[in-house]
Amino acid sequence: MGQKAQSYTAEFRAEAVKLVLAQGFSLREASRRISVPKSTLAGWVENARGGKPVGAPGSRTVAELEGENKQLRKELAQMRLVLAKCQK
């Protein structure tokens, strides 16, 4: 019987690539630390170096999502103030 392929989130793949490209870990060391086959990590790194997105299409980083969340909270607070003024 065949093994089921392991799937990884876009965020996990992006962080794994950062270990190699930004933090200077070798493919061997990074793959060992995160328990991912070296060949799998190598493919992610190769795609990232080629300018291909590491994550799923449309995926965003945590920082981008946090920034959007902050902006939306600010807009919501402003709208609540406007609504409160209109109800008086």
N, C-alpha and C positions, 0 to 999 in steps of 0.2 A: 504494500500500500504506500501511496505517496504522502509526503508531508504537506501540511497546510502552510502556505506561504505566510510569513510574518508581515503584518502591515504596521507602518509607523506614521504618526501624525506629521503634518507639514511643519509644525513648530519643532518637533523632535528632530526632524531631518535638518532644519535650518540651524538649530543649536549644535548638532553634530558636525556640520560643515564648519561652523565657527571655531570649533576646537582645532581644526586643522589649519584653516586659512587665517584666522585672527589670533589664535593663541599659540600657534606654532607646534602643536602636537604632530607627531608622525601619524600616518594612516594606521600603522600597526598599534601604536599606543592608544590612540583615540578609539579605535574599534574595540580594543580590549576593555577600556574603561566603560564604554557604554553597551558592551555586549552585543555588538552588531558585526556581522561578517565584514572582513576587510574589503572584500570585493564590492559589497553593497555600499559601504561608505565611500569607496573610491569612485563609484559611479555618481554619487551625490556631489562629491567635490568636483569631479570633471564637469558635470552639468553647471555647477555654480561658476566655475572658471570660464566656461563658455558663454556665460551670460544668461543661461536658462534659469528660470525660477526653480528654487529648491522645493518650495511648498506647492500646494495645490493651486490651480488657477484661481485668482481672486483672493487668495489667503493673505492675511496681513499680520504684521508682527504684533506682539503684545503691546509694545510702546505705541504703535499706531492706534490700536484699539483703545488703549487707556486715554490717549489724547482725544479721540472722538468721544469717548464716554464723558470726559471732563467738559468738553464743549457742549454736549447735549444736556448735561446737568445745569450748566450755566444758562442755556437758552430756556430750559424748563423753569428755572427759578425766576427768570425775567417774565415769562408768560404768566406765572402764578401771581406776580406783583401786579401786572396789568389787569388780570382777571379780578383780583381783590379790589383794585381801584374802581373797576366798572360796576362792581356789586354794591358799592356804597351809595 
